[in-house]
Every structure is written in C-alpha cells, then in structure tokens.
Amino acid sequence: MQQPIIIITKDGSHSLYNSELNEHYHSVHGAIQESLHVFIEAGLKYLTKQKEIKILEVGFGTGLNVLLSLIESSKQNTKINYTTIEAFPLDSNIVANLNYIKQHDAYLFEEKFNLIHSCKWNNEIKISNNFVFTKLNSKMQNVVLNEHYDLIYFDAFAPSSQPEMWTKDIFKKIFNATNTNGILVTYCAKGEVKRTLKNVGYTVESIKGPPGKREMIRAVKY
C-alpha cells in the first residue's frame, strides 16, 4: 500500500490521508479531539470502576489511541493490557513527524510513544508498570483471538472504503472475544453497522459524536 501523507486537522493535530482509499485516518475536525471523545471518554472512562482493563484495537494507524490510553492509565492508575492490529504499518519517517506529543503537551510520554512504534511486532512488551502492549501485523480476517477483552476500539476505515472490515463475520469474531459487560466503541454510526452489531449479540446505543459527527456507536455485551 502507498504510504499516506500528513495533514493538519482543525485542532492542530496531525492525521494522515490515504489517497488510494480517499480516506483520512482521523476526523479532519480534529484528530486528538476525536480520539479523546470516541475512545477515551466514551470507551475507557466508561469502565472507570475497573482497575484492570484489556483493550483490543482494530486499526493501530498512527498510534494515537495507544498514546492517549497510556496517558489515561497513568492518570487513573489503571492497569491496561493493550493489543492492537494493523495490516499496513507506517514508515518510520512518517511516525517521526507526527505532532501528537507537542500538540497534547505529552512530553513525559515521548519516549514511550517512540517505543510503541519501534518495538517488535507480534511481541508483548511492558511500556510502563501499568501498561503492557502487543501489536499484531496482520489483517483482522486472519487474526485468531484467543484472549477476551473488556474494551474494543474499532477504528477501521469507513465502511464505504473498507467494507470487508465491517462484516458480520468480523463483528462475530470480536463479540466472541468480548467479556461480559465489555464494550465496543467506534466513530461510525451507520444504521447498517448498528444492525450488524445487534445481529451478532451486542446491545447498541447511539451516543453523541465528536465535533463534526452527530452520533457514534457504543455497543455492550451483556
């Protein structure tokens, strides 16, 4: 796949533009803003009573969601075991130019953010006392999920660009790997996606979306 190009979103933080898919990695209204709203506020903070959380992320991309989850785990003293899946890793020169550390004033986490990107694929690594990290270089269709997760960040490209990522088979695989009372969050709010999530067994709610989007999805496994 052709490497994407860096663009600046409305909150000043970087995203990437994939010309082959005509898709951005994050909302052009604000990359950090969107990730905080969708994955941290509606996802990780929804599970604040849990002091140990297992996260599965579909779509590692720029590593922004990992960075923000790492920062939150430090703030809340929450133990996180984080697994992320990415089929098309970014070149190191793109990663080196991302402005998340500066834009989010996260200089204390700069070394750890670099480690998240530079560590070996398909290996578990301890990023901090509270944060264990594994990144899998694979397509979601080929991954065997032997673990069970409390929180799923579903951050694939939009269904119009990557329909193969939003199928019943994919969501059934994820549902089977979701713990009871575990949740899935995604920026997408399409009716077809809601119906598919319900069909595999999730209870689906539409909640307020980030700037630029009216709604997003949070799905719970009861």
RAVENFEN-V621956 format. One record per backbone hydrogen bond with DSSP energy under -1.0 kcal/mol. NH is the residue of the N-H (numbers start at 1). CO is the residue of the C=O. Records with the same first field share a line. If there is no record, write none. Layout:
NH = CO  CO
This chain:
5 = 17
7 = 15
9 = 13
10 = 28
12 = 9
15 = 7
17 = 5
18 = 23
22 = 18
23 = 18
25 = 16
30 = 27
34 = 30
35 = 31
36 = 32
37 = 33
38 = 34
39 = 35
40 = 35
41 = 36
42 = 37
44 = 39
45 = 40
47 = 44
48 = 45
50 = 47
53 = 79
55 = 81
56 = 151
57 = 83
58 = 153
59 = 85
60 = 85
63 = 60
67 = 63
68 = 64
69 = 65
70 = 66
71 = 67
72 = 68
73 = 69
74 = 70
75 = 71
76 = 72
78 = 73
79 = 51
80 = 130
81 = 53
82 = 132
83 = 55
84 = 134
85 = 57
86 = 136
95 = 91
96 = 92
97 = 94
98 = 95
103 = 99
104 = 100
106 = 101
109 = 106
110 = 107
113 = 109
114 = 110
115 = 111
116 = 112
117 = 113
118 = 114
119 = 115
122 = 135
125 = 133
127 = 131
128 = 131
132 = 80
133 = 125
134 = 82
136 = 84
138 = 136
142 = 139
146 = 144
149 = 177
150 = 54
151 = 54
152 = 183
153 = 56
154 = 185
155 = 58
161 = 158
162 = 158
165 = 162
166 = 163
171 = 167
172 = 168
173 = 169
174 = 170
175 = 171
176 = 172
178 = 175
179 = 149
181 = 221
182 = 179
183 = 150
184 = 219
185 = 152
186 = 217
194 = 190
195 = 191
196 = 192
197 = 193
198 = 194
199 = 195
200 = 196
202 = 197
203 = 220
205 = 218
207 = 216
209 = 214
213 = 210
216 = 207
217 = 186
218 = 205
219 = 184
220 = 203
221 = 182
